[in-house]
Amino acid sequence: MQPTMTQPYLCCTRLQMLGYGILFFSTLVKLPQVANVLRAHSADGLSAVSCELETWGLLVHTAYGYLKGLAFSTYGEASILFAQNVLLLALIYKYNRMPLSRQLAAVVLLGGAIAAVITGNVSLAQISHAYDLNNIILMSARLPQILQNFSARSTGQLSIITYAANTLGCVARLFTTMQEGGGSAMFRQYVISLVLNGILVMQILVFGNKGVAARKAKPAAKKA
C-alpha cells in the first residue's frame, strides 16, 4: 500500500519542482535579449509587430491561468515573460523611433486589458475563447520575425540564449501541461511555440548578424 501512495506523491512533487524551476528560469529568458539591445544601442533585426503580438499572447496566457485557478507554477512564467516583453517592446519603440501614437495605443490597450481581468470584467468563458485564438496570435507573432530574418539573411540583435531557453522551456511545459491538466488548448500552444522557436534558433545559428555587418561595411567602403 505504501509504494502505491508514495509514487503519485513523488510524481506530484517532481512536477511542482519542475514547474517552479521553469518559473525561476523564466526570469532570465528575455534578459539576454534586453542586454543585446542595450549594449548595441540598437533594436536592429527585432520586429515590433512580433513583439507586440507576443506580448498580447502572454497576457492572454496569464489571464487564462489566473481565471481558471491553475497553480501559479503552471502558468506563472507567462506573467514574468509578459513583464520582460513590455520592457523589450519599450526598447524597440525607443531605438526604432516608433510613432508616439503607436506607443500610446499599446499602453492604453494593454493597461485596459489588465484592468478588465483584475476587476472581474472578463469571464472564464471569454478568456477561454481568447485562449483558443492564442495559437493564431502566437503564429502571427513569430512569423513576421521569421520572414524578416529570411528576407534580410540576418537575425540582427536576436539572442540565441533567449530563443534556445524558450525552446527548452516549451519542451518542459509540454510535460507539465499533460500531467497537471492544462488542457488541449494549452498543449497545442506549446507545440506550436516549440516549432516556431526552434526555427528562430536555427535562423540565428545560420544567419547570425551577417546582414548588419554587411550594412555597416558598405558606408566604410564608400569612405575609403
C-alpha positions in Angstrom: 0.0 0.0 0.0 2.8 2.4 0.9 4.5 2.3 -2.5 1.2 3.0 -4.2 0.7 6.1 -2.2 4.3 7.3 -2.4 4.7 7.1 -6.2 1.9 9.6 -7.0 3.2 11.9 -4.3 6.8 11.8 -5.6 5.5 12.4 -9.2 3.5 15.4 -8.0 6.5 16.8 -6.1 8.7 16.4 -9.1 6.2 18.2 -11.3 5.9 21.1 -8.8 9.7 21.3 -8.7 9.9 21.3 -12.5 7.2 24.0 -12.6 8.9 26.2 -10.2 12.2 25.6 -11.9 10.7 26.8 -15.2 9.3 29.8 -13.3 12.7 30.7 -11.9 14.5 30.4 -15.2 11.8 32.4 -16.9 13.0 35.4 -15.0 16.2 35.2 -17.1 14.9 34.3 -20.5 14.4 37.7 -22.0 17.3 39.4 -20.2 20.0 38.4 -22.7 17.8 39.9 -25.5 17.4 43.1 -23.5 21.1 43.2 -22.8 21.9 42.7 -26.5 19.7 45.7 -27.4 21.1 47.9 -24.7 24.7 47.0 -25.4 24.3 47.7 -29.2 22.0 50.8 -28.6 20.0 49.2 -31.4 16.9 47.0 -31.9 18.0 46.1 -35.4 16.5 42.8 -36.6 13.8 42.8 -34.0 10.2 43.0 -35.3 8.0 45.4 -33.4 4.9 43.6 -34.7 6.2 40.3 -33.5 7.0 41.7 -30.0 3.5 43.4 -29.8 1.7 40.2 -30.7 3.8 38.1 -28.4 3.1 40.5 -25.5 -0.7 40.1 -26.2 -0.4 36.3 -26.3 1.5 36.2 -23.0 -1.2 38.4 -21.4 -4.0 36.1 -22.6 -2.0 33.1 -21.3 -1.6 34.7 -17.9 -5.3 35.7 -17.7 -6.3 32.2 -18.7 -4.3 30.5 -16.0 -5.4 33.1 -13.4 -9.1 32.9 -14.1 -9.1 29.1 -14.4 -7.5 28.9 -11.0 -4.5 26.9 -12.1 -1.4 26.6 -9.9 0.9 29.6 -10.4 3.7 27.1 -11.2 1.7 26.1 -14.3 1.4 29.5 -16.0 3.4 31.9 -13.9 6.3 32.2 -16.3 3.9 33.8 -18.8 3.3 36.7 -16.4 7.1 37.1 -15.9 7.8 36.9 -19.6 5.0 39.4 -20.2 6.7 42.0 -17.9 10.0 41.4 -19.7 8.4 41.7 -23.1 6.9 45.0 -22.2 10.4 46.3 -21.3 11.8 44.9 -24.6 8.9 46.4 -26.6 9.7 49.8 -25.0 13.3 49.5 -26.1 12.2 48.6 -29.7 9.9 51.6 -29.7 12.8 53.8 -28.5 15.6 52.6 -30.8 13.4 52.2 -33.9 11.8 55.6 -33.2 8.2 54.3 -33.5 5.4 56.9 -33.7 4.2 58.2 -30.3 0.6 57.4 -31.2 1.5 53.7 -31.6 3.3 53.7 -28.2 0.3 55.3 -26.5 -2.1 52.9 -28.2 -0.1 49.9 -26.8 -0.1 51.4 -23.3 -3.8 52.1 -23.3 -4.8 48.7 -24.8 -2.5 46.6 -22.6 -3.4 48.6 -19.5 -7.1 48.4 -20.2 -7.0 44.6 -20.7 -5.1 44.1 -17.4 -7.6 46.2 -15.5 -10.5 44.3 -17.1 -9.1 41.0 -15.9 -8.2 42.2 -12.4 -11.6 43.8 -11.8 -13.5 40.7 -12.9 -14.9 42.2 -16.1 -13.6 39.3 -18.2 -15.2 35.9 -17.6 -13.5 32.5 -17.8 -15.6 31.7 -20.9 -14.4 34.8 -22.7 -10.8 34.3 -21.8 -11.1 30.6 -22.9 -12.3 31.8 -26.4 -9.4 34.2 -26.5 -7.0 31.4 -25.5 -8.2 29.3 -28.4 -7.3 32.2 -30.6 -3.9 32.5 -28.9 -2.4 29.9 -31.2 -3.2 32.3 -34.1 -1.7 35.2 -32.2 1.4 33.1 -31.4 1.9 32.2 -35.1 1.2 35.8 -36.1 3.8 37.0 -33.5 6.6 34.7 -34.7 6.0 34.6 -38.5 6.8 38.3 -39.2 10.1 37.8 -37.3 10.9 34.6 -39.2 10.1 36.1 -42.6 12.1 39.3 -41.7 15.1 37.1 -40.9 14.8 35.2 -44.2 14.4 38.4 -46.2 17.4 40.1 -44.5 19.5 36.9 -44.3 20.3 38.2 -40.8 18.9 38.0 -37.3 20.3 41.3 -36.1 20.3 41.6 -32.3 18.2 38.4 -31.7 19.7 36.5 -28.7 20.5 32.8 -29.2 20.3 32.4 -25.4 16.7 33.8 -25.2 15.3 31.6 -28.0 17.2 28.5 -27.0 15.8 28.9 -23.5 12.3 29.4 -25.0 12.6 26.2 -26.9 13.8 24.2 -23.9 11.0 25.7 -21.8 8.4 24.6 -24.3 9.7 21.0 -24.1 9.4 21.1 -20.3 6.0 22.7 -20.4 4.6 20.0 -22.7 5.3 17.5 -20.0 3.9 19.6 -17.1 0.8 20.5 -19.1 0.0 16.8 -19.8 0.5 15.9 -16.1 -1.2 18.9 -14.5 -4.3 19.2 -16.7 -3.6 22.4 -18.5 -5.9 21.4 -21.3 -5.6 20.6 -25.0 -5.5 24.4 -26.0 -2.5 25.0 -23.7 -0.8 21.8 -25.0 -1.3 22.9 -28.7 0.1 26.3 -27.9 3.3 24.8 -26.5 3.7 22.5 -29.5 3.4 25.5 -31.9 5.7 27.6 -29.8 8.3 24.8 -29.8 8.3 24.6 -33.6 8.5 28.4 -34.1 11.1 29.0 -31.5 13.1 26.1 -33.0 13.0 27.7 -36.4 14.3 31.0 -34.9 17.1 29.2 -33.2 18.1 27.7 -36.5 18.0 31.1 -38.2 20.2 32.6 -35.5 22.7 29.8 -35.9 22.7 30.0 -39.8 22.3 33.8 -40.4 23.6 35.5 -37.2 24.0 39.2 -37.7 25.7 39.0 -41.2 23.3 41.4 -42.7 24.0 44.0 -40.0 27.7 43.6 -40.5 27.3 44.0 -44.3 25.3 47.2 -43.9 28.0 48.7 -41.6 30.7 47.7 -44.0 29.2 49.5 -47.0 29.5 53.0 -45.6 33.1 52.3 -44.5 33.9 51.1 -48.1 32.5 54.3 -49.6 34.5 56.5 -47.3 37.7 54.6 -48.2 
